[in-house]
């Protein structure tokens, strides 16, 4: 197994553990955070704010390096256009998150808790991703000869 793959797995496990520890995998807490007009729970704002610190540090480091430690180049999307598909996808993401309290990352991490809601959400997400791929004939980003 390549070193970069092991590093990716370790980073994913750390990210997932952070989501579980911060309770971002609890749809009730997420929905309470999104309910700014009702019984708002601001605790997740601190989780999101705390995530900005390592992210900002990573961006500073990226600007100073020509390549990451375990790869030959940075894999950053070249497309920066804000178009109709991006806005529609962001709106669909936000609507889904607001309706059920799950988004993809926390839902996958929530599988470790054994909640049936997480299993149902991830199954529906995989069906939706497959339907999109089949209907649009799109290749997934990892399908490219990168």
N, C-alpha and C positions, 0 to 999 in steps of 0.2 A: 504494500500500500504506500502510495506517495506521501511524502511529508506534508505537502500542502493539503491533502485530503484529511490526514489526521488532524492538522491544525483546524480545518473547517469543522470537523466533527466536534473537537474540543470547544471551539467558539460557539457552536450551536447548542451544545450541552450547557455551557455557562449562560447563554442567552435564555434558554428554556428554564433553567433553574431560577434565574432572576425573575422571570415572568411568574413562576409558581410562588416564590418567596414574597414578591410584591403584591400577590393576589390579583394580578392582571388576568388570571385564568378564571376568575369568578365573575360570571356575567352579571350577577346582581350588583357587585361593586362597580363594575364598568357602567351599567345603566344608571346607577345612582350618581356617578361622576358626570354623566351626560345630562342628567336632569337638573339643569341650572335654574329652572323656574320652580322646582319643587324641593325635595329633600336632598339637596346637592351634597355630595361627599367629595371634598377637594383633595383627598389623600393621593389619588392617582396623579394629580398635577405634580406632586413632588417626585413621583417615580419618573414621569416624563421629563421633568426638569433635570433630574439626576442623570438621565440618559444623554442629555445634551452635552455634559462635560466631557465624557470620553469620546463622544462623536466629534466635538470641536477639536479636541487634541488630535484625533486621528486625521482630520482634514489638514491640520497644520503640518503634521508629520508627512502626509502624502505630498503636499506641495514641495517639501524639501528633499524628497527621495525620487529617484528615477524609476525604482521598482520596489515592490514589497519584498520582505525578507525571504519568503518561500515561493516566489514565482518570478517569472522573467519580466512581467509587466502588470500594471494595474488594469483591472477589467471594469471600466467605467462606461456606462452607456454614452454613446456619442450624440444621440438625439436629445436635444433640450427644448424642443418645440412644445408649446402648450396648445394642443389641438382639441378638436371635438371628442375624439376617442379617449384622450387622457382625462378630460373633464367629466365625461360620462362614466368612465371607470372609477374615478375618484368619488363621484356622487353615488354610484352603486355601492362602493365600498362603505361609505359613510352611512348610507341608508341601512345596509345590512348590519353594520356594527351597532347602530342605534336601535334597530329592531330586536336583535337577539343578544347583544352584549359580547359577541365574539368577533374577532377578526382572525385571519389565518395563523399568524404566529402564536398568539395565546391559545387558540383552539388546538393546535398541534401539541403545544406544551400541556394543555389540559387533558390530553389523552392519558398522561401519566397518573391523573387523579382517578381515572375510571368512570368519570361522569358520562352518563348516556347522552347528554346534550352535546358534549364535545364530539363523541363518536358520530352522532347524527350530523352535526355541522360539518365535520371533516369529510364524511361520506358525500354529503350534498355538494361540498366545495369541489371534491374530485370529479363528481359527475358534471358539475357546471364547467369546470376546466376542460374536461374531455369533450363536452358538447360544443364549447367554443372552438376548440382545436379542430374538431371535425367539420363544423359548419363554416368556418372561415378558411380552412385549409392552411392554417398558420403553423409554422414550426415553433417549438418552444425555444427559448434562448439557449438552453443547453444542447439543443439538437444541431447547432451550427458547428462547422468544422473549425472551431476556435483554437 
